[in-house]
Amino acid sequence: MSNSRRERTRAKFGFDSEEEKLKQERFREKYLQKKQAWEARRAVIESSNYYKILITGAVGFDVADALLGFLEIGGDLLSGVLGFAYVGLCAKVIKSVRLTLAVTCVVLVDLLLGFIPGLGSVVDVFFCANYINRYLIKGYVERDESVMRKLNIVTLICILIVAGLGYLIYRIFWQ
């Protein structure tokens, strides 16, 4: 008795109809095609020498960043060059605007913190920007859900900072 009522309801609302099954099958095929395309792209990214060097050398780059931080402004600029290598990886190899924006924000925060006299060298030891960038890039390439959520948060914060700075620049120079 409940089966006939359930079947009438399904027929009335179009559940489990042939059209619904075709929609589900098309969605499944489209999902698999996207997944296969990403896997092919992921293989290309992971085979890149640029990717391999930056992912395996993140800890060493952070040590170099901390040591170069003791050279005052010049050392921070040199460590910034190492950080912008990650930005180049995101822009040229991975080709993700969201990831590039987040990595740029992390590099700029590291660079600005390093410019603080005296304290900047200590902060460089504890704020490992290259390791954070490695974490974001590797999680993006592997499609890790927790990393993707953190990437969205970092990107949103970066957009808010850029908008705030833009507003301040507007207020200073045009009013």
C-alpha positions as CSV (number, residue, x, y, z in Angstrom):
1,M,0.0,0.0,0.0
2,S,2.7,2.5,0.8
3,N,4.6,1.4,-2.4
4,S,1.8,2.5,-4.7
5,R,1.4,5.8,-2.9
6,R,5.2,6.3,-3.1
7,E,5.2,5.4,-6.8
8,R,2.3,7.9,-7.5
9,T,4.2,10.6,-5.6
10,R,7.4,9.9,-7.6
11,A,5.5,9.9,-10.8
12,K,3.7,13.1,-9.9
13,F,6.9,15.0,-9.1
14,G,9.0,13.4,-11.7
15,F,11.4,11.5,-9.4
16,D,13.2,8.5,-10.8
17,S,11.6,9.1,-14.2
18,E,13.6,8.4,-17.4
19,E,14.3,12.1,-17.7
20,E,15.6,12.3,-14.2
21,K,17.8,9.3,-14.7
22,L,19.2,10.8,-17.9
23,K,19.9,14.1,-16.1
24,Q,21.8,12.2,-13.4
25,E,23.8,10.2,-15.9
26,R,24.7,13.4,-17.9
27,F,25.8,15.0,-14.6
28,R,27.9,11.9,-13.7
29,E,29.6,11.9,-17.1
30,K,30.3,15.7,-16.9
31,Y,31.8,15.2,-13.4
32,L,34.0,12.4,-14.6
33,Q,35.2,14.4,-17.6
34,K,36.1,17.4,-15.4
35,K,37.8,15.1,-13.0
36,Q,39.8,13.4,-15.8
37,A,40.7,16.9,-17.2
38,W,41.9,18.0,-13.8
39,E,44.0,14.8,-13.3
40,A,45.7,15.4,-16.7
41,R,46.4,19.0,-15.7
42,R,47.6,18.0,-12.3
43,A,50.1,15.6,-13.9
44,V,51.4,18.4,-16.0
45,I,51.7,20.7,-13.0
46,E,53.4,18.1,-10.8
47,S,55.9,17.2,-13.6
48,S,57.0,20.8,-13.9
49,N,60.5,21.4,-12.6
50,Y,59.4,24.8,-11.3
51,Y,56.8,23.1,-9.1
52,K,59.2,20.4,-7.9
53,I,61.8,22.9,-6.9
54,L,59.5,25.2,-5.0
55,I,57.5,22.5,-3.3
56,T,60.6,20.5,-2.1
57,G,62.6,23.6,-1.2
58,A,60.0,25.5,0.9
59,V,61.6,24.8,4.3
60,G,65.0,25.7,3.0
61,F,63.7,29.0,1.5
62,D,62.2,29.9,4.9
63,V,65.5,29.3,6.6
64,A,67.2,31.5,3.9
65,D,64.4,34.1,4.5
66,A,65.1,34.1,8.3
67,L,68.9,34.4,7.7
68,L,68.5,37.1,5.1
69,G,66.2,39.0,7.4
70,F,69.1,39.9,9.6
71,L,70.6,42.0,6.7
72,E,68.0,44.7,7.3
73,I,66.1,46.0,4.2
74,G,68.3,44.4,1.5
75,G,67.9,40.9,3.0
76,D,64.1,41.3,3.1
77,L,64.0,42.3,-0.5
78,L,66.1,39.2,-1.5
79,S,63.8,37.0,0.5
80,G,60.9,38.7,-1.2
81,V,62.3,37.5,-4.6
82,L,62.2,33.9,-3.3
83,G,58.6,34.5,-2.2
84,F,57.6,35.9,-5.6
85,A,58.8,32.7,-7.2
86,Y,55.7,31.1,-5.7
87,V,53.6,33.8,-7.3
88,G,55.1,33.0,-10.7
89,L,54.4,29.3,-10.2
90,C,50.7,30.1,-9.5
91,A,50.4,32.5,-12.4
92,K,52.3,30.7,-15.1
93,V,52.2,26.9,-14.3
94,I,49.0,26.5,-12.2
95,K,47.1,29.4,-13.8
96,S,44.7,30.1,-10.9
97,V,43.8,33.7,-10.2
98,R,42.5,32.9,-6.7
99,L,45.6,31.0,-5.7
100,T,47.9,33.7,-7.2
101,L,46.1,36.3,-5.2
102,A,46.3,34.4,-1.9
103,V,50.0,33.5,-2.4
104,T,50.8,37.2,-3.3
105,C,49.1,38.3,-0.1
106,V,51.1,35.9,2.0
107,V,54.4,37.0,0.3
108,L,53.5,40.7,0.8
109,V,52.6,40.2,4.5
110,D,56.0,38.4,5.0
111,L,57.8,41.2,3.2
112,L,56.1,43.9,5.2
113,L,56.6,42.1,8.5
114,G,60.3,41.8,7.6
115,F,60.7,45.5,7.2
116,I,60.0,46.2,10.9
117,P,63.4,47.0,12.4
118,G,64.6,44.5,14.9
119,L,61.3,42.7,15.3
120,G,61.1,41.8,11.6
121,S,64.0,39.4,11.9
122,V,62.3,37.6,14.8
123,V,59.0,37.5,13.0
124,D,60.7,36.0,9.9
125,V,61.7,33.0,12.0
126,F,58.2,32.3,13.1
127,F,56.1,33.4,10.0
128,C,57.1,30.8,7.4
129,A,55.6,32.3,4.3
130,N,57.1,29.9,1.9
131,Y,55.9,27.0,3.8
132,I,52.4,28.5,4.0
133,N,52.5,29.0,0.2
134,R,53.7,25.4,-0.3
135,Y,50.7,24.2,1.8
136,L,48.3,26.3,-0.2
137,I,49.7,25.3,-3.6
138,K,50.0,21.6,-2.8
139,G,46.5,21.5,-1.4
140,Y,45.1,23.3,-4.4
141,V,46.8,20.9,-6.8
142,E,45.6,17.9,-4.8
143,R,42.1,19.4,-4.4
144,D,42.1,19.1,-0.6
145,E,38.8,20.4,0.7
146,S,40.2,21.9,3.9
147,V,43.0,23.7,2.0
148,M,40.4,25.0,-0.5
149,R,38.4,26.5,2.3
150,K,41.5,28.2,3.8
151,L,42.4,29.4,0.4
152,N,39.0,31.0,0.0
153,I,39.4,32.7,3.4
154,V,42.9,34.0,2.6
155,T,41.7,35.3,-0.8
156,L,38.8,37.1,0.8
157,I,41.1,38.7,3.3
158,C,43.4,39.8,0.6
159,I,40.6,41.3,-1.4
160,L,39.4,43.2,1.6
161,I,42.9,44.5,2.4
162,V,43.4,45.6,-1.2
163,A,40.0,47.3,-1.2
164,G,40.8,49.1,2.1
165,L,44.2,50.2,0.8
166,G,42.6,51.4,-2.4
167,Y,40.1,53.4,-0.4
168,L,42.8,55.0,1.8
169,I,44.9,55.9,-1.3
170,Y,41.8,57.5,-2.8
171,R,41.1,59.5,0.3
172,I,44.7,60.6,0.6
173,F,45.3,61.7,-2.9
174,W,41.9,62.8,-4.3
175,Q,40.3,64.5,-1.3
